[in-house]
Amino acid sequence: MTLQELLPFIWPLIVIQLALLIVALLDLRKRMRTRGPKWMWVLIILFVNIIGPIIYFAVGREE
């Protein structure tokens, strides 16, 4: 398969990843308390791709 054939499948994943990343970082910024230090969550959100923001939403937020 060429890159041209794969683009229709790659673009939605890129958009989903960027949306999750932005929403997670904005949510982290406005939260006063999280489970663990905020710098750790920034690293997880940024470097663990799609799973990082999902982990933050599932585990990192303190209600």
C-alpha positions as CSV (number, residue, x, y, z in Angstrom):
1,M,0.0,0.0,0.0
2,T,1.2,3.5,-0.7
3,L,0.9,6.5,1.5
4,Q,-1.9,7.9,-0.7
5,E,-4.0,4.8,-0.1
6,L,-3.4,5.0,3.7
7,L,-4.2,8.7,4.2
8,P,-8.0,8.2,4.5
9,F,-7.4,5.9,7.4
10,I,-4.6,7.9,9.0
11,W,-6.3,11.4,9.1
12,P,-9.1,10.4,11.4
13,L,-6.6,9.0,13.9
14,I,-4.5,12.1,13.8
15,V,-7.6,14.3,14.4
16,I,-8.8,12.2,17.3
17,Q,-5.3,12.2,18.8
18,L,-4.9,16.0,18.6
19,A,-8.4,16.6,19.9
20,L,-7.8,14.3,22.9
21,L,-4.4,15.9,23.5
22,I,-5.8,19.4,23.5
23,V,-8.8,18.7,25.7
24,A,-6.7,16.8,28.2
25,L,-4.1,19.5,28.5
26,L,-6.8,22.2,28.9
27,D,-8.6,20.2,31.5
28,L,-5.3,19.6,33.3
29,R,-4.5,23.3,33.3
30,K,-7.8,24.3,35.0
31,R,-7.8,21.5,37.6
32,M,-6.5,22.4,41.0
33,R,-5.8,18.9,42.2
34,T,-4.8,15.7,40.3
35,R,-3.7,12.3,41.3
36,G,0.0,12.8,41.1
37,P,2.0,15.8,40.0
38,K,0.8,17.8,37.0
39,W,4.2,17.6,35.3
40,M,3.9,13.9,35.2
41,W,0.5,14.1,33.6
42,V,1.8,16.5,31.0
43,L,4.4,14.0,30.0
44,I,2.0,11.1,29.9
45,I,-0.5,13.1,27.8
46,L,2.1,14.2,25.4
47,F,4.2,11.1,25.0
48,V,1.9,8.2,25.3
49,N,-0.1,9.1,22.1
50,I,-3.8,8.3,22.1
51,I,-3.7,6.2,25.3
52,G,-2.1,9.0,27.4
53,P,-5.1,11.4,27.4
54,I,-7.5,8.5,28.0
55,I,-5.4,7.4,31.0
56,Y,-5.5,10.9,32.4
57,F,-9.3,11.2,32.0
58,A,-9.8,7.7,33.6
59,V,-7.3,7.9,36.4
60,G,-5.6,11.3,36.8
61,R,-8.5,13.6,37.5
62,E,-9.6,14.0,41.1
63,E,-13.2,14.9,41.6
